[in-house]
Every structure is written in structure tokens, then in C-alpha cells.
Amino acid sequence: MNHTPDTPDSQAANPDMFRKLGAITRQLHDALKELGYADKLQGTVEQLPDAQSRLSYIARLTGEAAEKVLSQVEEGKKEQEQLAQRGRELADTIRRVPALAKAMPELLEWSTDVVALAEKTDARLTEIMMAQDFHDLTGQVIARVVGLAGTIEEQLLGLLLESVPTGQPGQDKAHELAGPVVNAEGRTDVVTDQKQVDDLLASLGF
Amino acid sequence: MSTPMKFLIVDDFSTMRRIVRNLLKEIGHADADEAEDGAIALGKLKAGAFNFVVTDINMPNMNGFELLAAIKADEKLKHLPVLMVTAEARKEDIVLAAQNGAAGYIVKPFTKATLEEKLANIFKKLGL
């Protein structure tokens, strides 16, 4: 799905634009040098890898936390299932032995309550499990920011090294994926819930 | 469901693979395997007998669109229903998935009910 990155042909088609971009880059570099910002720029460049590693650290730790929660949820769900099963067996026993129900009438009610509460807790555990998808969503955003920081670092380094970027690195993709929508307000090109997905597909006959 | 189905869950995030696997189990589909990107998934699909693919889109090596295209281009695999479960919420991505033969599209974050509903719709449509 990739298309050809900017080629000498495309540069040749816009010689003025590339000449102007080159001039702006040189002016920016000279201005930074004259104003003494080159050192600050160097400091920024040096800090970027640190920012990247901090973000990666956050992604790793939140990922590990999510995995721990999932392990606990999975164990909890097994226990709730056992509890519900025991409750169902107890209720069956009470129904089969009238003397038990007669001696303690609330026994049947308690056993059915145990089943209902175990099922309710199981549903809550499912919700807790689903909430761990934050790791996937935030992880994708963090990966993008880390990638962006890498690009900025590379470009700033290029500026510091007095090289004029011409058609800079990075693959230009015909269909680049956007990742999670961080802010959908005012946007018409994205969906914000599953209903909009379904409506869109239905409008296309799917 | 008359016959048990084997699912392949494809996502580069282990958390999400685990969530989908647990949800499928709760819905009644305990037989599932996992792959962390499209390339690994394609290898597993060619080697094993799967009945259904649930895949993310944004993944390294081979993304979900590329996996979908590879499945639909393979005579032995093209019958497989592919459900996209992704954070990609752009309309053009949804349309692209549908045009390329995806059986369904779910945007993250999603609920158990949504997954259950989409699977039921796909099964019904395919007569499974």
C-alpha cells in the first residue's frame, strides 16, 4: 500500500518550493546560531531520548499492571464460577430434602442469593477485564509519540549538523494508519462509537 | 452453534489478545490460538485448521489490512470470516475493510455484548 516517496521528479516539479524550504532552513539555522539557541537545541536533542525511554517505561509498566489485573480477574472468575456452582448444588439439595427447608426456611433463599451474587461479581470481573484494554489504546498513542520524538530528534540533529534536509527520511505511505482517536471533537472523518460503524457499513450495504 | 469453532486472535498487544480470548471463552468459544502480527497469523492459518479470524489492524510486520488481503487472495483461506477489532476509527478504514471482504468491524474500546452481537450476525449471515 506504499506509494513512491518524494522523488527527484517531484522535487523537479516544484523547484521553487524546495529552494525556498532550503533557504528557510538555512535562515533558521543561522538565526539559532546567532541567538545562541544552538546549545539549547542541543540540550533538547539530548533530552529527547530520555523522554522516549520514560514514555516506553510508562507503556511497559502499565502493560505489566494490566497483565497482573487480567491474571487476578481470570482466577477470580474461576472462583466465582465454583461459588455459583456450589450455590446451585446447595439449592438443589435443599429442594430435594424438605426437612432442611423446614428446619431453616431461609436456607434456600441464601443459596439462591449466593448464586445471584456470584454471577453479579463475575459480570463485574468481566467489566474490570474489559477496562484493561486501556493498555492497548494508550500503548498505541505512546508508541506514536515515541516515534514522533524520534523523528523530531533526527530532524533537530540534522539541523545541528548544518545539513539541509532534502525530502527527509520516513516512508510516505499511501494509506497510513491513524491509530486511536485522541480527540474526535469537530471531526467528521472518524467514528466515535460502534453504532456509527454499524450505520456506515449498513449505508454501504454490508 | 452445532460444531465447535477454532478462532485465531491477532493483535500485537498481549493484553488485548487475552481479553478477546477470555471473552470468546465466555461466549462459548474456548478453542482459540493467538498471533502477535499478521505475518505470524498467516503462517498459523496456513498450518492449522481455523474457522474464524479476529484481528487488529495496526500491527508491525503485517498489518490487519494486509492480513485480510492475504487471506482473501489464498484459495484455501478465503472462506474464513475475518472480524476486525481495532482502534482505527476513520470512516475510510471501515469502508476499506468492508470492501476487502471483512466480515465485521468493531472499534475499540468495545463491550462483550458488541462482540457477541457481531459474532452472532456473522454466524447467521454465513449459516454457521
Interface residues (C-beta under 8 A of the other chain):
Chain A: M1 G63 A66 E67 L70 V73 E74 K77 T126 M129 M130 Q132 D133 F134 H135 D136 L137 G139 Q140 H175 L177 A178 G179 P180 V181 A184 D189 V190 V191 T192 D193 Q194 V197 L200 L201 L204 F206
Chain B: D11 F13 S14 T15 M16 R18 I19 N22 L23 E26 I57 N58 N63 F65 E66 A87 E88 A89 R90 K91 E92 D93 I94 V95 L96 A98 Y105 I106 V107 K108 P109 F110 T111 K112 T114
